[in-house]
C-alpha cells in the first residue's frame, strides 16, 4: 500500500470518527430560544410580577390545543390553558405559562436548595433597578434566595438576586452597573436571556450541549466568592471563599447575548436529585424552545449521535394559528430542551 493511499485512509478514518462523535457533521442553524415553558396552577398569579412590576405584556392566551396534550403524553382527558408573555419590544426570551387540568402534579424542585440537581433552576432576566424589582416581589408575597448581592464576574460589576415565585420558579435578576449593557433593551425587566441548570457533572453536561447539541461555549470558569459573606445562592458565608462553583454557558451563536443555557455544579455539595420529576405536567420550568432553520437535518444528526427523543409532534403551536414539527431531548441531568422547525 502506497504512502498516498495510507495517508488518504488515515484522513478518511479520522474524518469518519469526527463526524460520528460530533454534531459538526452538519453545522446546526439553531436560533436563540424563543420561549420557556413554565407549568403553573394560576396563570394570573405566576405572571403577575413580570407583567405588573416588570412591564411584560401578554401576547397570546387560550385553551391548550389537544395536540399539545398529546405531545406531552398526557391522558386525553387532560385539558388546560396557557398565557404567553414577552418583555416590551421582544419576540424572543418569552415565557409560556401553562396550566394543566385533570392531572396529578407536584413541584419539580419541591423544597429544593440551589445545589440540588434536576429540573431547571431559574430563568435569567436583566433590570435597570434590581433592588426595586426585589422589593416588588417581596411586597406581593414572593420570596428570594438572598437580598440583592453585588459582585464582579467576567469584567462586569453586577447586582443579582434570585426571586422565587409560585411553585419554586426562580427568576435571576441581573443589573450591570458597569460597563453599560447594550445587548438588548433592559428597562424594568428585560426579556429572558439564559436558563440555569444545576448539574451533577458539569464537564459531562457541557459536553452534551457543546459536542452533541452543537451549541457554542461562551465561558467555562470556576468561581469562588472573594470574601466570606452572604451570597445569591445561600452558600454559608464561612464556606463562600472555598466552595467552588463550576459555571459554564452555552448558546447557539457567538457573539450574542441571548438563547443561553447555564450549567452550574457546586463542588463538594451533594444535594438531592429531582430529575425524575422534571416532566410535564409537574410544576416548574419545563423547558426552553429553540427554533431550528434546518430542522430535519438537525434532528437526523442528533439521532445518528444516539440522542433519544423524549417527546415529538408534528403540530406544536408556537405562534397563534401556526403549527410546526417539534421534539424534545433530555440532558444528562434529565432536563428537557425543545427544538422546533423555524420554517
Secondary structure by P-SEA (a helix, b strand, c coil): ccaaaaaaaaaaaaaaaaaaccccccccccccccbbbbbbcccccccccccccccccccccccccaaaaaaacccccccccbbbbbcccccccbbbbbbbcccccccccccccccccccccbbbbbcccaaaaaaaaaaacccccccccccccccccbbbbbbbccccbbbbbbbbcccccccccccccccccbbbbbcccaaaaaaaacccccccccccbbbbbcccccccccccccccccbbbbbbbbccccccccbbbbbbbcccccccccccccccccccccbbbbbbcaaaaaaaaaaaaccccccccccccccccbbbbbbbbbcccbbbbbbbccc
